[in-house]
Amino acid sequence: MLTDGSSLVVDRLCDQASGRNAAVLCFYLDFAARNEQSATNVLGSLLKQIVSGMERIPEEIWRIFRQQKTTIGGRRPQLVDIVRMLQLVTSYQPSFVCLDALDECGRVQRARILDSLQQILEKSPGTRIFATGRPHIQAEIEKRLPGQVTIVSVSPNRVDIARFLRVKLGEDDMIDAMDDGLEADILQKIPENMSQMCVRPTMPRIQL
């Protein structure tokens, strides 16, 4: 499930790509599912999304899958194969890749995802990447996607946070559990300590 901000971006991109030769791919990373969300699975999901929307699957894609089937016992495509196929299919059409909550991914797998995206961008300069995450991964993204990152910092508005908290506190049916002092502390400390969220699109948006 995408966060609200990312969902708006994906909806906007889908509206722009509608009826045109463009692909919008998205993946939501979840800390609770980090063991299943390897670089191979994340990039494999993106590949499945773009291939399923193609009227005609390129012969080279079929050839790679056939090669995998002929190995002993058959096997799923490896990360290197998936990257090669994504390089190919994204070169056929403008492609937007949206990765939400990239900071929720483990460090090793996140590095593999970013390195794979860099390889895709090298072969498919028409691809654009939009990723969200907290500030601590900014340096890592800039290192692994050198010269291709635009950082947009989105900070929560303290007034809006306080307004939201007042509404929620007003809906609390445990009246005896809250006194004026505790409510004042909540309304002061939570807005002050809210973490920033950074939205990181790599390179400008494609004009469709």
CYANA upper distance limits for C-alpha pairs under 8 A (distance plus 0.5 A):
  1 MET  CA     28 TYR  CA      6.68
  2 LEU  CA      6 SER  CA      6.51
  2 LEU  CA      7 SER  CA      5.97
  2 LEU  CA     27 PHE  CA      8.41
  2 LEU  CA     28 TYR  CA      6.24
  2 LEU  CA    100 ASP  CA      7.01
  3 THR  CA      7 SER  CA      6.45
  3 THR  CA    100 ASP  CA      7.84
  4 ASP  CA      8 LEU  CA      6.84
  5 GLY  CA      9 VAL  CA      7.11
  6 SER  CA     10 VAL  CA      6.69
  6 SER  CA     98 CYS  CA      8.50
  6 SER  CA    100 ASP  CA      7.03
  6 SER  CA    132 THR  CA      8.13
  7 SER  CA     11 ASP  CA      6.55
  8 LEU  CA     12 ARG  CA      6.61
  9 VAL  CA     13 LEU  CA      6.70
 10 VAL  CA     14 CYS  CA      6.55
 10 VAL  CA     24 VAL  CA      7.98
 10 VAL  CA     26 CYS  CA      8.14
 10 VAL  CA     98 CYS  CA      7.78
 11 ASP  CA     15 ASP  CA      6.68
 12 ARG  CA     16 GLN  CA      6.86
 13 LEU  CA     17 ALA  CA      6.56
 13 LEU  CA     24 VAL  CA      7.33
 13 LEU  CA     96 PHE  CA      8.31
 14 CYS  CA     18 SER  CA      6.40
 14 CYS  CA     24 VAL  CA      6.86
 16 GLN  CA    208 LEU  CA      7.05
 17 ALA  CA     21 ASN  CA      7.58
 17 ALA  CA     22 ALA  CA      5.88
 17 ALA  CA     23 ALA  CA      7.35
 17 ALA  CA     24 VAL  CA      7.95
 17 ALA  CA    208 LEU  CA      7.44
 18 SER  CA     22 ALA  CA      8.39
 20 ARG  CA    208 LEU  CA      8.38
 21 ASN  CA     93 GLN  CA      6.49
 21 ASN  CA     94 PRO  CA      7.61
 22 ALA  CA     93 GLN  CA      5.98
 22 ALA  CA     94 PRO  CA      5.39
 22 ALA  CA     95 SER  CA      6.18
 22 ALA  CA     96 PHE  CA      8.42
 23 ALA  CA     50 ILE  CA      6.90
 23 ALA  CA     53 GLY  CA      8.38
 23 ALA  CA     93 GLN  CA      7.58
 23 ALA  CA     94 PRO  CA      6.94
 23 ALA  CA     95 SER  CA      5.18
 23 ALA  CA     96 PHE  CA      6.67
 24 VAL  CA     50 ILE  CA      8.21
 24 VAL  CA     95 SER  CA      6.44
 24 VAL  CA     96 PHE  CA      5.30
 24 VAL  CA     97 VAL  CA      6.71
 24 VAL  CA     98 CYS  CA      8.14
 25 LEU  CA     46 LEU  CA      6.34
 25 LEU  CA     49 GLN  CA      6.87
 25 LEU  CA     50 ILE  CA      7.31
 25 LEU  CA     95 SER  CA      8.04
 25 LEU  CA     96 PHE  CA      6.54
 25 LEU  CA     97 VAL  CA      5.35
 25 LEU  CA     98 CYS  CA      6.53
 26 CYS  CA     46 LEU  CA      7.33
 26 CYS  CA     97 VAL  CA      6.28
 26 CYS  CA     98 CYS  CA      4.94
 26 CYS  CA     99 LEU  CA      6.26
 26 CYS  CA    100 ASP  CA      8.20
 27 PHE  CA     42 VAL  CA      7.55
 27 PHE  CA     45 SER  CA      8.19
 27 PHE  CA     46 LEU  CA      7.84
 27 PHE  CA     98 CYS  CA      6.87
 27 PHE  CA     99 LEU  CA      5.58
 27 PHE  CA    100 ASP  CA      6.81
 28 TYR  CA     99 LEU  CA      6.47
 28 TYR  CA    100 ASP  CA      5.25
 28 TYR  CA    101 ALA  CA      6.97
 28 TYR  CA    102 LEU  CA      8.46
 29 LEU  CA     33 ALA  CA      8.18
 29 LEU  CA     34 ARG  CA      7.99
 29 LEU  CA     37 GLN  CA      7.63
 29 LEU  CA     99 LEU  CA      7.79
 29 LEU  CA    100 ASP  CA      6.58
 29 LEU  CA    101 ALA  CA      6.02
 29 LEU  CA    102 LEU  CA      6.59
 29 LEU  CA    104 GLU  CA      6.43
 29 LEU  CA    105 CYS  CA      6.73
 30 ASP  CA     34 ARG  CA      6.72
 30 ASP  CA     37 GLN  CA      8.49
 30 ASP  CA    101 ALA  CA      7.69
 30 ASP  CA    104 GLU  CA      6.09
 30 ASP  CA    105 CYS  CA      7.49
 31 PHE  CA    104 GLU  CA      5.17
 31 PHE  CA    105 CYS  CA      6.72
 31 PHE  CA    106 GLY  CA      8.47
 33 ALA  CA     37 GLN  CA      6.70
 34 ARG  CA     38 SER  CA      7.65
 34 ARG  CA    104 GLU  CA      7.86
 34 ARG  CA    105 CYS  CA      6.33
 34 ARG  CA    106 GLY  CA      6.99
 36 GLU  CA     41 ASN  CA      7.90
 37 GLN  CA     41 ASN  CA      6.27
 37 GLN  CA     42 VAL  CA      6.51
 37 GLN  CA    105 CYS  CA      7.92
 38 SER  CA     42 VAL  CA      6.61
 38 SER  CA    109 GLN  CA      6.19
 39 ALA  CA     43 LEU  CA      6.45
 39 ALA  CA     79 LEU  CA      7.76
 39 ALA  CA    109 GLN  CA      5.87
 39 ALA  CA    110 ARG  CA      7.60
 39 ALA  CA    112 ARG  CA      6.43
 39 ALA  CA    113 ILE  CA      5.65
 40 THR  CA     44 GLY  CA      6.22
 40 THR  CA     78 GLN  CA      7.32
 40 THR  CA     79 LEU  CA      5.49
 40 THR  CA     82 ILE  CA      8.04
 41 ASN  CA     45 SER  CA      6.52
 42 VAL  CA     46 LEU  CA      7.01
 42 VAL  CA    113 ILE  CA      8.33
 43 LEU  CA     47 LEU  CA      6.68
 43 LEU  CA     79 LEU  CA      8.15
 43 LEU  CA     82 ILE  CA      7.29
 43 LEU  CA     83 VAL  CA      7.86
 43 LEU  CA    113 ILE  CA      7.92
 44 GLY  CA     48 LYS  CA      6.66
 44 GLY  CA     79 LEU  CA      8.43
 44 GLY  CA     82 ILE  CA      6.75
 45 SER  CA     49 GLN  CA      6.75
 46 LEU  CA     50 ILE  CA      6.91
 46 LEU  CA     97 VAL  CA      8.37
 47 LEU  CA     51 VAL  CA      6.54
 47 LEU  CA     82 ILE  CA      7.59
 47 LEU  CA     85 MET  CA      8.00
 47 LEU  CA     86 LEU  CA      6.55
 48 LYS  CA     52 SER  CA      6.41
 49 GLN  CA     53 GLY  CA      7.12
 50 ILE  CA     54 MET  CA      7.18
 50 ILE  CA     89 VAL  CA      8.15
 51 VAL  CA     57 ILE  CA      7.12
 51 VAL  CA     89 VAL  CA      8.10
 57 ILE  CA     61 ILE  CA      7.35
 57 ILE  CA     62 TRP  CA      7.90
 58 PRO  CA     62 TRP  CA      7.40
 58 PRO  CA     89 VAL  CA      8.20
 59 GLU  CA     63 ARG  CA      6.67
 60 GLU  CA     64 ILE  CA      6.78
 60 GLU  CA     85 MET  CA      8.49
 61 ILE  CA     65 PHE  CA      6.97
 61 ILE  CA     85 MET  CA      6.70
 62 TRP  CA     66 ARG  CA      6.63
 63 ARG  CA     67 GLN  CA      6.67
 64 ILE  CA     68 GLN  CA      6.91
 64 ILE  CA     77 PRO  CA      8.45
 64 ILE  CA     81 ASP  CA      7.90
 65 PHE  CA     69 LYS  CA      6.89
 65 PHE  CA     77 PRO  CA      7.55
 66 ARG  CA     70 THR  CA      7.00
 67 GLN  CA     71 THR  CA      7.33
 68 GLN  CA     74 GLY  CA      6.40
 68 GLN  CA     75 ARG  CA      6.23
 68 GLN  CA     76 ARG  CA      7.15
 68 GLN  CA     77 PRO  CA      6.84
 69 LYS  CA     73 GLY  CA      8.10
 69 LYS  CA     74 GLY  CA      4.88
 69 LYS  CA     75 ARG  CA      6.78
 70 THR  CA     74 GLY  CA      6.42
 71 THR  CA     75 ARG  CA      7.38
 77 PRO  CA     81 ASP  CA      6.24
 77 PRO  CA     82 ILE  CA      6.84
 78 GLN  CA     82 ILE  CA      6.80
 79 LEU  CA     83 VAL  CA      6.62
 80 VAL  CA     84 ARG  CA      6.73
 81 ASP  CA     85 MET  CA      6.75
 82 ILE  CA     86 LEU  CA      6.63
 83 VAL  CA     87 GLN  CA      6.58
 83 VAL  CA    116 SER  CA      6.81
 83 VAL  CA    119 GLN  CA      7.99
 83 VAL  CA    120 ILE  CA      7.22
 84 ARG  CA     88 LEU  CA      6.87
 84 ARG  CA    120 ILE  CA      8.35
 85 MET  CA     89 VAL  CA      6.71
 86 LEU  CA     90 THR  CA      6.31
 86 LEU  CA    120 ILE  CA      7.28
 87 GLN  CA     91 SER  CA      6.76
 87 GLN  CA    119 GLN  CA      8.26
 87 GLN  CA    120 ILE  CA      5.48
 87 GLN  CA    121 LEU  CA      8.31
 87 GLN  CA    123 LYS  CA      6.37
 87 GLN  CA    124 SER  CA      6.53
 88 LEU  CA     92 TYR  CA      7.55
 88 LEU  CA    124 SER  CA      8.34
 89 VAL  CA     93 GLN  CA      7.83
 90 THR  CA     94 PRO  CA      7.08
 90 THR  CA     95 SER  CA      6.41
 90 THR  CA    124 SER  CA      6.68
 90 THR  CA    126 GLY  CA      8.20
 90 THR  CA    127 THR  CA      7.16
 91 SER  CA    123 LYS  CA      7.88
 91 SER  CA    124 SER  CA      5.55
 91 SER  CA    125 PRO  CA      8.42
 91 SER  CA    126 GLY  CA      7.62
 91 SER  CA    127 THR  CA      8.43
 93 GLN  CA    126 GLY  CA      8.13
 94 PRO  CA    126 GLY  CA      5.84
 94 PRO  CA    127 THR  CA      6.27
 94 PRO  CA    128 ARG  CA      8.49
 94 PRO  CA    206 ILE  CA      8.25
 95 SER  CA    126 GLY  CA      7.33
 95 SER  CA    127 THR  CA      5.27
 95 SER  CA    128 ARG  CA      6.79
 96 PHE  CA    127 THR  CA      6.43
 96 PHE  CA    128 ARG  CA      5.41
 96 PHE  CA    129 ILE  CA      6.29
 96 PHE  CA    130 PHE  CA      7.91
 97 VAL  CA    127 THR  CA      8.02
 97 VAL  CA    128 ARG  CA      6.75
 97 VAL  CA    129 ILE  CA      5.21
 97 VAL  CA    130 PHE  CA      6.61
 98 CYS  CA    129 ILE  CA      6.44
 98 CYS  CA    130 PHE  CA      5.21
 98 CYS  CA    131 ALA  CA      6.21
 99 LEU  CA    129 ILE  CA      8.29
 99 LEU  CA    130 PHE  CA      6.78
 99 LEU  CA    131 ALA  CA      5.13
 99 LEU  CA    132 THR  CA      7.09
100 ASP  CA    131 ALA  CA      6.13
100 ASP  CA    132 THR  CA      5.57
100 ASP  CA    133 GLY  CA      7.59
101 ALA  CA    105 CYS  CA      8.24
101 ALA  CA    131 ALA  CA      7.79
101 ALA  CA    132 THR  CA      5.69
101 ALA  CA    133 GLY  CA      5.28
101 ALA  CA    134 ARG  CA      8.25
102 LEU  CA    110 ARG  CA      7.76
102 LEU  CA    131 ALA  CA      7.12
102 LEU  CA    132 THR  CA      6.51
102 LEU  CA    133 GLY  CA      5.69
103 ASP  CA    110 ARG  CA      8.37
103 ASP  CA    132 THR  CA      8.35
103 ASP  CA    133 GLY  CA      5.51
103 ASP  CA    134 ARG  CA      6.68
103 ASP  CA    137 ILE  CA      6.94
104 GLU  CA    133 GLY  CA      8.29
105 CYS  CA    109 GLN  CA      7.13
105 CYS  CA    110 ARG  CA      6.16
106 GLY  CA    110 ARG  CA      6.36
107 ARG  CA    111 ALA  CA      6.65
108 VAL  CA    112 ARG  CA      6.96
109 GLN  CA    113 ILE  CA      6.65
110 ARG  CA    114 LEU  CA      6.68
111 ALA  CA    115 ASP  CA      6.57
111 ALA  CA    144 ARG  CA      8.24
112 ARG  CA    116 SER  CA      6.52
113 ILE  CA    117 LEU  CA      6.70
114 LEU  CA    118 GLN  CA      6.69
114 LEU  CA    141 ILE  CA      7.65
114 LEU  CA    144 ARG  CA      6.72
114 LEU  CA    145 LEU  CA      7.69
115 ASP  CA    119 GLN  CA      6.88
115 ASP  CA    144 ARG  CA      6.73
115 ASP  CA    145 LEU  CA      8.24
116 SER  CA    120 ILE  CA      6.82
117 LEU  CA    121 LEU  CA      6.65
118 GLN  CA    122 GLU  CA      6.75
118 GLN  CA    144 ARG  CA      7.67
118 GLN  CA    145 LEU  CA      6.46
119 GLN  CA    123 LYS  CA      7.16
120 ILE  CA    124 SER  CA      6.26
120 ILE  CA    127 THR  CA      8.44
121 LEU  CA    125 PRO  CA      5.63
121 LEU  CA    126 GLY  CA      8.19
121 LEU  CA    127 THR  CA      6.79
126 GLY  CA    206 ILE  CA      8.34
128 ARG  CA    201 PRO  CA      8.22
128 ARG  CA    202 THR  CA      6.83
128 ARG  CA    203 MET  CA      7.05
128 ARG  CA    204 PRO  CA      8.00
128 ARG  CA    205 ARG  CA      7.33
128 ARG  CA    206 ILE  CA      7.79
129 ILE  CA    201 PRO  CA      6.23
129 ILE  CA    202 THR  CA      5.67
129 ILE  CA    203 MET  CA      7.97
130 PHE  CA    199 VAL  CA      8.25
130 PHE  CA    200 ARG  CA      6.51
130 PHE  CA    201 PRO  CA      4.52
130 PHE  CA    202 THR  CA      6.58
131 ALA  CA    199 VAL  CA      6.79
131 ALA  CA    200 ARG  CA      5.61
131 ALA  CA    201 PRO  CA      6.27
131 ALA  CA    202 THR  CA      8.36
132 THR  CA    197 MET  CA      8.03
132 THR  CA    198 CYS  CA      6.54
132 THR  CA    199 VAL  CA      4.99
132 THR  CA    200 ARG  CA      6.09
132 THR  CA    201 PRO  CA      8.45
133 GLY  CA    137 ILE  CA      7.57
133 GLY  CA    197 MET  CA      6.67
133 GLY  CA    198 CYS  CA      6.04
133 GLY  CA    199 VAL  CA      6.93
133 GLY  CA    200 ARG  CA      8.08
134 ARG  CA    138 GLN  CA      8.21
134 ARG  CA    195 SER  CA      8.43
134 ARG  CA    196 GLN  CA      7.12
134 ARG  CA    197 MET  CA      5.37
134 ARG  CA    198 CYS  CA      5.89
135 PRO  CA    196 GLN  CA      7.56
135 PRO  CA    197 MET  CA      7.11
135 PRO  CA    198 CYS  CA      6.29
137 ILE  CA    141 ILE  CA      6.81
138 GLN  CA    142 GLU  CA      6.74
139 ALA  CA    143 LYS  CA      6.59
140 GLU  CA    144 ARG  CA      6.71
141 ILE  CA    145 LEU  CA      6.31
141 ILE  CA    146 PRO  CA      8.43
141 ILE  CA    149 VAL  CA      8.19
142 GLU  CA    146 PRO  CA      5.83
142 GLU  CA    147 GLY  CA      7.78
142 GLU  CA    148 GLN  CA      8.18
142 GLU  CA    149 VAL  CA      6.75
145 LEU  CA    149 VAL  CA      7.18
148 GLN  CA    202 THR  CA      5.99
148 GLN  CA    203 MET  CA      6.04
149 VAL  CA    200 ARG  CA      7.52
149 VAL  CA    201 PRO  CA      7.01
149 VAL  CA    202 THR  CA      4.82
149 VAL  CA    203 MET  CA      6.30
150 THR  CA    200 ARG  CA      6.61
150 THR  CA    201 PRO  CA      6.30
150 THR  CA    202 THR  CA      6.14
150 THR  CA    203 MET  CA      6.65
150 THR  CA    204 PRO  CA      8.47
151 ILE  CA    198 CYS  CA      7.71
151 ILE  CA    199 VAL  CA      7.03
151 ILE  CA    200 ARG  CA      5.39
151 ILE  CA    201 PRO  CA      7.31
152 VAL  CA    198 CYS  CA      6.57
152 VAL  CA    199 VAL  CA      5.72
152 VAL  CA    200 ARG  CA      6.38
152 VAL  CA    201 PRO  CA      8.28
153 SER  CA    196 GLN  CA      7.97
153 SER  CA    197 MET  CA      7.09
153 SER  CA    198 CYS  CA      5.01
153 SER  CA    199 VAL  CA      6.49
154 VAL  CA    196 GLN  CA      7.01
154 VAL  CA    197 MET  CA      6.03
154 VAL  CA    198 CYS  CA      6.02
154 VAL  CA    199 VAL  CA      7.13
155 SER  CA    195 SER  CA      8.35
155 SER  CA    196 GLN  CA      5.52
155 SER  CA    197 MET  CA      6.77
155 SER  CA    198 CYS  CA      8.38
156 PRO  CA    160 ASP  CA      8.31
156 PRO  CA    161 ILE  CA      7.80
156 PRO  CA    194 MET  CA      7.72
156 PRO  CA    195 SER  CA      8.44
156 PRO  CA    196 GLN  CA      7.17
156 PRO  CA    197 MET  CA      8.46
157 ASN  CA    161 ILE  CA      6.76
158 ARG  CA    162 ALA  CA      6.59
158 ARG  CA    191 PRO  CA      5.70
158 ARG  CA    192 GLU  CA      7.72
159 VAL  CA    163 ARG  CA      6.66
160 ASP  CA    164 PHE  CA      6.62
161 ILE  CA    165 LEU  CA      6.67
161 ILE  CA    191 PRO  CA      6.45
162 ALA  CA    166 ARG  CA      6.69
162 ALA  CA    187 LEU  CA      6.22
162 ALA  CA    188 GLN  CA      8.41
162 ALA  CA    191 PRO  CA      6.93
163 ARG  CA    167 VAL  CA      6.94
164 PHE  CA    168 LYS  CA      6.89
165 LEU  CA    169 LEU  CA      6.47
165 LEU  CA    187 LEU  CA      7.34
166 ARG  CA    170 GLY  CA      6.51
166 ARG  CA    187 LEU  CA      8.07
167 VAL  CA    171 GLU  CA      6.92
168 LYS  CA    172 ASP  CA      7.01
169 LEU  CA    183 GLU  CA      8.43
174 MET  CA    178 MET  CA      7.87
178 MET  CA    182 LEU  CA      6.80
178 MET  CA    183 GLU  CA      7.12
179 ASP  CA    183 GLU  CA      6.75
180 ASP  CA    184 ALA  CA      6.61
181 GLY  CA    185 ASP  CA      6.79
182 LEU  CA    186 ILE  CA      6.73
183 GLU  CA    187 LEU  CA      6.70
184 ALA  CA    188 GLN  CA      6.66
185 ASP  CA    189 LYS  CA      6.33
186 ILE  CA    190 ILE  CA      6.24
187 LEU  CA    191 PRO  CA      7.29
188 GLN  CA    192 GLU  CA      7.06
189 LYS  CA    193 ASN  CA      6.66
190 ILE  CA    194 MET  CA      6.63
